[in-house]
Amino acid sequence: MTRTDEPSSLNLATVMKMRYLLASAVSLTLMFSACEKKTDHQDDSDDISSEEVNPIQRSLDKYVEVKLTSDLSNLADYERQMLPHLIKAAAIMDDLFWVQAYGDKSALLSELDEKIGAFATINYGPWDRLNGDASFVDGVGEKPLGANMYPSDVTRSEIAAAGIDSFGQYSMVRRDSAGALYTIPYHEFFSDQLQEASDHLKAAAEICANEALKNYLTLRADALLTDDFTASDIAWLKMEDNGIDIIIGPIENYEDKIYNARTSYESYVLIKDKAWSERLARYADFLPELQNSLPVPAEYKKESPGSESQLNAYDVVYYAGDCNAGSKTIAVNLPNDEELQTTYGTRRSQLKNAMKAKFDHILVPIADVLIDSSQREHITFDAFFANTMFHEVAHGLGIKYTLDGRKVKQALQALHSPLEEGKADILGLYMVTYLRENGHIAEGELMDNYVTFLASIFRSVRFGASSAHGKANMVRFNYFREKGAFEYENGTYRVNMENMQKAMNDLSALIITLQGDGDAEGVQKLMDEMGLVPDDLQADLDRLNEQGIPVDIVFDQGISTLGLE
């Protein structure tokens, strides 16, 4: 695939400038599917608003553009010189994820007009990630469960009959000329692009004066060419005083909805906020205490978190691949390997500038509409940051192996991600509560965390049923409503602290127990009963859309945005 010297990203402002230049309807062969409806203010004439003629604009308007920058003045000269190489390596992950998520990006975009192409670029394909993966290009059909990592018509029984490793993380599944299934390791399938990314990482390593970062970049460059990431993951966890960082490679498995196993390429280029990181560091010491305090029987919390877990804050200056598709990640807990987590711990990376953008542009406007006026003062960025941070902490706590010795991920397969995200959300709130009540957090009020948590449910539910985070929030909303965790009156919601704390403990226990038992049937029942958006909640979400509150963010990012040409 071709690429300019400077990795490009979607600039939504540029797209918006085209809105008045497009007077014609979209292509007859590839048309955005929508119905035109008259409003109460329209007569029987043909005077239909431009928004109705171009419904794609409403989809583009679900995103607000944010400029990804950071204060580079505190970086050393060598760190500023490294950043272009890191961004160029990251941009290659964009190309790889396009292949995994859809296939031939160029062929798709060449058949679309500019607005639909812009929306496809946000979604890495012709399926709306914030609308249940609904197709917005006629003739494309439903998104395959395995995206493009498997043949679109493959079945689980066929995979099993072929003897293919169902839980292989680093291979593409393909058919030979006779139709038989086989696998190709990522490092072979994407060999040319991965070599280029590896070269950029090694070029950055040559510039680097921080020995730990240099070691990580060198090991990660080699890992991209072998699919053996263990040594580089350990080296990454051992870094402590680096000012910049890059997370890069095939990492998350959300795109694989067949087995929730095969990983997708992504990258973040990060600048460490050392002051905020120092504030967070002390919480890592409480992880064993938090694990022991979980509201479940002893056999469900006998695992212990790694002793070297870290909590850090960063400004993110480049997103690429999976983490940039649809709803944008604002915090990361890695590595995902359960054995490495147990032995070495994890690093919870809080992406502070992206988090603040979502808070300002999305969460506060949502609260102004849906949270009772008596509790809006409790919507604070510090609470949002803390809730998000402990969501990531919670991924490392709880249980990773069933009581009979299986990995929870393998026992639950495609159900694992939504349940795990639900666990992280509810346990994150539990942990904030525990730490406040035991005097470990003094800033703000506990009510801030609870009201901000409730408002955040409405934010994440809008990600749609195709998102693990969205489905997790639907389950929690319905569970909370059943338990009286909030009161609803005159179109607004108000936290009932006592009921919400009880619901929090009960749901935490339920999820950890389902994971520990490897109870896929029980998880499916929970998702079927509580994983859907009820009509009255949908009406409230529609009110947010009518007021033009964006669902998520999209970035103006790259080398030129940082002034590093």
N, C-alpha and C positions, 0 to 999 in steps of 0.2 A: 504494500500500500504506500502511496505517496504521502509525504509530509513536508511542510515547510521547515526551515531552520528553527523558527520559533513556533513551539506548539501552540495551536490555536484552540480556543474554547468558544462556546456559544456566547455571543454578546446579545442579550435580549433587547438592549436599547436599540441596537441596529435593526433587529427584527421589528420592533414596534414602529420605527420610522417608516416601515414599508406599508403600514396598515392603510394609509390613504392612497397608496399608489396601486393597490390591487383592486380594480373595479370589477373585474370579471369573476365569474364563478370558478371553482377549482376544476381540475381536469375531469372530463367525463369518464375516463377509464379508471382513474384513481381519485375518488371523491370522498371528502370527509363526510361521514354519515351523520345526518342530523335532520330533524324536522323543523320547519318554519312555523311558528305560532304567533298569532296576533295577541297583542296586549289589550287590556281594557280601554286603553286610550286610542286604539286604532279603529278606523272605520272600515268600510268594505273596499276601500281603494287598494291599489297595489303599493302603497307607501309603507314598505317594510323596512325596519331599521337595519343599518349596516351590520350591527352585531348579530342579527338573525340571519342575514345573508352569509356572513362569515363566522359561523359558530366556532371555528378553529381559534378565533381570537379569544373567546371565553376560556378556552383551554390554556392558551398561552398566558392569559391573565391570572391563572392559578399560581403563577410564579412571580416573585419580585426579584429584580436584579440587585445583587450585592457585589461591591468591589472588594476583592480579597487582597488586602494589603497588610503590612505590619511595619512597625518601627525597626528599620534595619540599622539604625545608628549604633546600636549596642553590639552588633556583630563584628567579629574580626574580619580583616580584609580577606583572608582565605575562605571564610564562611560565605561571604558575598560572592566570591569567585566560584564557589561550588554550586550555588543555587541554580544557575542556568543548566548545568549538567543534570542535576537532580530533576528539574522540571522536564527536561527533554526525555529522560528515562521514564518519568511518570506518564508523559503523554503517550508513550508506546503502549502502556497498559490500556489506554482508551481504545486503541485499535484492536487489541486482543479481546477486550470485553465485547466490543461490537460483534466480533465473530462468534463468541460464545452465546451472546444473547439473541442474535438474529441471523447473522451471516454476512452477506456482501453489502456493506454500508453504501458504497458508491453506486451500486446498481439500484438500490432502493431510493436514495436521495435524487438520483438523476431523473426519476419518474414522477417526482413530487414538485408541486409549486413551492415557493420559498417559505410560506407560512407553515404549511404542513411539514415541510422538510425541517423547519426550525423545531417544531414540536416533536418530530421523530428523533431529532438530535438530543433533545432533553431526555427522551425515553429510551434511547439506544435501540430503536426499532419502532414498528408501527402499532404498538400496544400501549395504552395509557396506564402507566403504573399507579396513578392515583385514582383510577376508576376501574379497579378489578381486572386490569390487563385487557380491557375492552379494545378491540381493534378500531382504529380510526382511519384505516385505508381499505376501501372496498376490495374484495377478492383475496385478502390475506388470510382470513379465517382466524380461529382461536390460536392463542399462543401455546405451543407445545409445552407439556409439563417439564420436559427436560431442556427447554429452550433449544439452542443449537448445539448443545454438548452431546446430544443423542440424536439418532434419526427421529424425525418428527412422528413417525408411526410406530415407534418401538413400544413394547409392553414389558412389564416386569417379568412375566412368565417367559418371554422370549429371551430376556437378559439372563435369567437364571438357567435356562436350557443351554445357552451358549457358553456357560461357565465363566462369565465375565464377573469380575469383582464388583459387587454392588456398591461397595463403600470405597472404591478407589477415588482418591481426591484429585489426582493429577493426570487424567487421561481423557481424551475425546473418544466417544463411541461412534463407530462408523460401520457401513456395510461394504463388503467387497462386491465385485462384479456379479457374483452369484447370489447376492442378498444376505450372505452370512455376516454376523456381527463380529467386530474385532475392535481393539483399542489401540490408540496411538498416544504415547506419552506427550504431555504438553511440550516438553523441551524439544521434541522432534517435530510436532505439528506446527509449532510457532518458532522454529529454530532461527530463522533469519532475524525476525523482530527481537527475539530474546537476546541474540548476540549483540544487536545494536544497543539495547537497554543495558546489557552487562558492560559494554564498552563505556557508556556514559557513567555508570557507577564507578568503574575503575578510574576513569579520568577524574572524577570528584575525589576519589580516595587518594590519588597522587597529590592533589592540592592540599588535602586535609592535614592539619597539624595536631589534631586530637587523636591520640593513638587508639582509643576505644572505638571511636566513630570510624576511623580508617579501617580497623579490623573488621567491623561489621559490614561496611560497604564492600570490602574485598570478598568476604564470605558470601554476602548476598548476591554479588555479581556472579560468583561461581554457582550458587544455588539455583539461579534462574536457568542455568544451562544443564542442570542435572535433576531438578525437582526434589532435591534433598535439602530441606530447609532447616533441619534441626540445629546444626552448628551456628548458623546465622541468627536463628531465633534466640539461642542462648547468649550469643554475643550482643544482640540487641538489648536483652534484659540486663546485661551487665554494664551498659552505658549509663552514666549518671551526670557527668558535667558537660555534656555536649550542648552547644547552643542551637544547632539545627538538627533535623532528623528527617528520615524518609521511611515510610511504611510502603512496601512495594512487593507485589507478587500475587499468586493465586491464594486467596485468604478465606473469604466467606463463602458459604454454601447456600445462600438464599435462592439463587437462580435455579438450582436443581430441585424441582418439586416432585421428582420421582423418588429419590432416595435421600435427599437433603445431604448429599455427600460430596459431589464434585464441586470444586472451588472455582471462584471467578477472579479474574485479574482486576486489581485496583491499586491505587496509590494515593498517598497523602504526602505533601511536602510541608514540613512543620518548622516553626521557629519557637523555641521554648520560652515561655514566660517564667523566668526563674523566681521572681518574687511570689507569684501565685503558687508556683510549684512548692516553694518552701512552706507556704501556708497549709498545703494539702498533705505534705509528707507525713505529718504526725498521725494521720488517720490510719496509715498502713499498720501501725503497731496494734490497732484494735481488732484486726481481722480474726485472730483466734478467739477473742472474747465474743465478737459478733457471731462467729460460727457456733460457739457453744450456747449462745442465747436463743438460737432459732426455736420457734414454737412448734417443735416436732419431737417425737420420741427419740431417744439417744441413738438408735440404730440408723436413723436417717440423717444424722449429722456427725458421724464418726470420722468422716474425711476431714483433713486439715488443709487450710490454704497454705500456699508456699510462703516461706519465710522472707523472701526478697521482693514481695509485691511493692509496686510503686504507684503513686498518684501524682500525675504531672499535668500542668496546664500549658497549652500551646496556642499560638496563632497559626491557622492553616493558611497557606498561600497558594496551594494548588491541589485540586481534587481530580482524580481520573478513574474511569472504569466503574466498577460496581458501586462504590460509595458515592458516585456522582449521578447515579441513575434515579430519576424520580425524586423521592424524598432524600435529602442529604443527611449523611451521618454527622452527628455533632459530638460524639464521644466514642472511644474505641477501647476495648478490653482484649488484649492479645498477650501471648499466642493462644490459639484455640486448642492446641494439643493438650489433652487432659493430663498426660504424664508430665509434660513440661510444667504445667500449672502447679501440679502437686510438688514437684521437685524444686522448681525455681521461682514460682509465683507468676505474677502477671504485671503488666504495666497498663494502668488505666489512664488514657490520654484524653483530657478534656479540651475540646476545640473551642476556645473561649470566644474568639471573634465571630465564628459562625453561629455559636450558641446565642450570643448577644443580638445578632441580626434576626434570628428567629423570634427571640423574646420581644424585641422592639416592633418588628413588622407584622408579627402574627399573634403571639400569645397575648400581649396587652390589648390589641383590638378585639380579640375573641372574648377576653374577660369583660371588656366594656359592654358587650352585648349579652353574654350568657351568665355571668356571675352576679349574684345579688349585690346591689350597691353598698350594703352594709359590710361586705367582706372584700370589696375590691382593693382596699388598702393593703391587703395581705398578698397581693400579687407582686412579688419582688424578684429581681434578677438573682440575688444571692440564694433565694430558695430554689429557683429554677436550676441554677448551677449545682447546688447541693443535691437536689433530687436526681439530676442527670448523672452526677458523679457517682452517687451510691447505686444507681442502676447498674453502672459498669462494675462497681465493686461486687454487686450481688451475682454477677455472672461467675465470679470465682468462688462463691460460697454455695452452700447447699450440698447437692449430691451429684456426682458425675458418673457413678457406677450404681446399677441397680443392686438391690439386696442379694440377688442371686449371682452377681458378678459380671453382668453384661454392661457395656457402655450404654448410658441412657440414650445417647444419640442414635445408636444402632437399634435399640429396643423400640424407640418411637418413630424412627425414620422421618418421613415428611412432616409428622406432627411435632417434631422436636423443636424447630425454630419458633413457632408461635407460642408454645408453652414455655420455652426458655426465656423469651422476651417478656412474657407475662410474669414469670418468676422474678426476673431482674427488676421489673417495674415495682412490684408489690413489696419485694424484700428491700429494695432501695428505700422506700418510705418507712418500712419497719426499722431499718438501720438508723435513719435520721432520727426517728422517734426514740430509739434506745439510747443513742449517743447524747441527745438533748436531755433526756430524763436522767441520765447518769452524769451530767455535768461536763461532758466532753465537747459540746458545742454550746457556745454562749451567745453568739450573734443572732439577732432577730428573735422571732417567736415561732413556736411550733405550729401555730395556726398558719403562718406564712407558707410553710411546707405543704400543709394539707390543702389549702385553697389553691395554691399554685399547681399542686398535683392534680386536683380536679379539673382546673382549666386546661392542663396539659393533655388530659384524656381527650378533650374535644379537638385539640390540635392534632393529635396522632390518629384519632379515628378517621380523620379526613384523608389519611394516606390510602384507605381502601382495603378491601378484603384480600387483595393479592399480596399485601405487605404483612410480614410476620408481626411487625410492630403494630400495625393497624388492627389486625385480628386480636392481638393480645389486649389492646385497649378496649375493643368491643366486649370481650369477655369480662374485663374488670368493670366497665360501666354497668353492664347488666347485673353482675354479682353485687356491686355496690347498691344499685337501686333496690334489688331484692332484699338487701339487709338494712335498708334505710340509712345508708351512709350519707345521703344528701337529701335535701328537701327541695321541691320544685314548686314555684309559685309565680304567677304573672310572667312566665317566659324566662325566668332566671333560676339558677341553682345556688343553694346555700349548704355549706358543709355542716353536718351534724357530727361533731368531734367524737363523741362517745361511740356512736354506732359505726363511724368510719374506722376507728381503731380496732373495734371488734371484728369488723369485716376484713380489715387488713390482716389480722392474725389468722383468721379462719381461712382466707384464701391462700395465704402463705403456706399454711399447713397442708391444704388440699393439693397444691401444685407440687410441693416437695414430695409428698406421699405418692402422687401419681408417677413422678419421675423415679423415685426409689423402687416402686413396684414394677416399673417398666410397663405400666398399664395403658397400652395403646387404645384399647377399647374404651376405657374410662376417659382418656383425653379426647377421643373423637366425640364421645357423648357430651362432654363439656363444650367443645367447639360447636357442635350442632345446636345445642340448647342456648348458648350464650355468645356465640361468635358472630352474630348477625346484628345489623343496625336496625333497631325498632323504628316504626313509622314516626313516632313522636320525636325521637332524637334526630331522625333524618330531616324533619321539618325545621328543627333548630339549626342543623347544619346548613340547610338551604338558606336560612336567614343570614348566615355568615357569608355565603356565596353572593347573595343579593346585595350585600353591603360592600362587595368587592374586596373582602379580606383574603389575601393570598393564602394558598395552602402550603407553599414551600418556597424555597429560594433557588436562584440560579446565579451563576458567577461570571463576573468580568474578572478574568484571572490570567496570569501568565508572566512571561519575562518582561514584556513592555509595561504591563500594569504595575510591576514592582520597580520600574525604572532601571532595569538591568541590561538594556540592549548593549 
